[in-house]
């Protein structure tokens, strides 16, 4: 028998002993008077004299994270909501069965404690226990107490263990929750209505990406997990819902990296009778307030660099190439507009594709400070309206921070004939081998023929924004259960079955 199996057997034996004492090893309801964070906030500054003059009784649940037994007394720390509080148990302060229970508990067990607050001789705020309850037995060994969960893959694969062992990891998810709350609050203050659109779609669209395919047995049709909700949201604008948004899960059958996960969350919102310049201004206000709501300040630190969401820069794509060019003499705006110059610096097929290729190589990684890049080529913007001064470009912008794209927006194309031509252009790109080019969506064209009002729309990547505002180096740090390769057989079922016999 392995050491792990031996420890599992020992804990199952203690589970039996706990039951024999009259406790439920997997208990039921526990009514508490406070949470651990509430106690630390309310009495963290109280002196021993204060606590003696005005006794405070508490009844709290928590997970045992340390145990230090010393003959007829002992100390432990219980953890709740990522915060820890010390408890003190003395043999002559609890019942005989509670003391025997205390002698059986393991690190990781979940218990209830009732008693009065006091300070130890070292000054630590503690609960002097006079009653214990048992709520749930842990059968597996917890990670080493001083270092938490250090193996990165184990943190992602067993997020439940990561949240127990490394309270700091939960901070990223609390920031993420504040981000979503702030977005909802700000959008609803502007009159936007939250909606839901299909995750399974007969025609995928709204972005350039490769989809996941599934099959509906009853209808006997293939469906695609959505790569974006855009075309459905704009159908709603056609129907008269002038300001709509969705916080949505999208699925793209693409690579995995520190900045990419095949399943991710975005905010998309659409405003009728607006254009991309309106959304540029709104985005600056939105992101500034988002940083304040999530972090307390518009200036945040990401991987050692200060990012100021109160000062978002703006460049056209051509201006960005000029601004961040580092290879030899800097080009001029006239150079970047010259098809011959573009051809010398990129092998892509069209001038617009060449410009985007050069921008991605030259400028994108330099966009550390929050930056808006506007005016994108028509070839790479199949759903955006042409720029009136230069029809080769569209009224589109992307938002970058920390060297990565966090948002994409444009004045929506609302001419059905031009949209049909754009779809045809995308189909031609697919024939040239561009797997991520857009499909033809006949029903969306039909909706447009009923009249899509002038509209601006935007998508913001929740995961990447959460990375930046929580100072997390990987997108997996802000996704509770990121996609990973399956591990080998775990065998817990077989072990428990064997030990049960």
C-alpha angles and dihedrals in degrees: 000000000000123000089251091053091047092052090047090052091049092053092047087053091052088049088059091048092050089053091050089055088061099258126122107240087208102037136193137227120356120189111210130194096207142002121242093250090051091053093048091048096044101042105014089108097040117117125227088253091053092051092047093049094047108025115211118206118199137185113199141162125215149142118270108242100169134020125193114177119193111179108276095007140038147181131225139169120228121200129213129163089357094302128108132215127185121237126197120209122191124185093229093048099058135048120273092253092047089053091050088049090052089054090055102046122108133205106275096035116128115230141166121234130197124188148093129297118247140151123251123226088267089055098250117148107241145164116244097215122220098164134032131196126191116224110165138358122225114215099186130068117260121231119270106290100228099051105031119208106338103171105093097207091049089052091056097038096045101033090162089063092044091055091050098045102035111041090180090068091064090062091073090055093047088053089048090053090051090050093055092044091051093049092051092047095048095045094047090050086059093052099260119149121216115232139171126230132188121289091195112059134179090216119029119214149130095096143036104260145112114258136218112244126217134170131234107215100199095049091034092222135127115243132191128226103238120264090192138352094224102113092048093049091051089051085060091052088053086053092056102265093131100184117033136156139181131194096210145177114234130191125209123178095222142111128308121232141141086284102035133064121171090231115047143154128245138175114224123183135174130200122193120221092022134102136211093273089060089052092047090059093042092049091055091053092042096051094044092054091042091059091047093049094046101037107013095247139059088230113073135174119236119183092334097315126107114232119194113209089178090069111046114179124219130212134161112238090254091049090051092054090052094043096051102033110131106163106096123308116006115252123232127235087256089056092051090050093050114100091209092054090048091050091054092055103039138035095206118125106248134031092250093051089047092053092050091048092052092045092052092050098041109031114015097077090049095059096098097138114065105278138174117217111195138181106049126189117268092236092067097037107062096164100041128097119250119257109252095222095045116019091192086074134054135223092255135129137187126204120223133188132164088011095299137096113255101167145024127193142160149164101272120244105242102172106101093203092052090044090054090052090050091051089050089051089052091049089054089052089052089054088054089057102268098143092184096055116121124269126230110264108196096182092052089053089051090052090051090053088065088060128273107210118228101288141175123206137186141188125203124193106233094191096053093044088051089051091055099042093046093042091238117159096207134045087227089067090066100039111080095213111018120188113268136170109273112262121226122275109308096201098202092132092053093046094050091045092050093048091046090062 
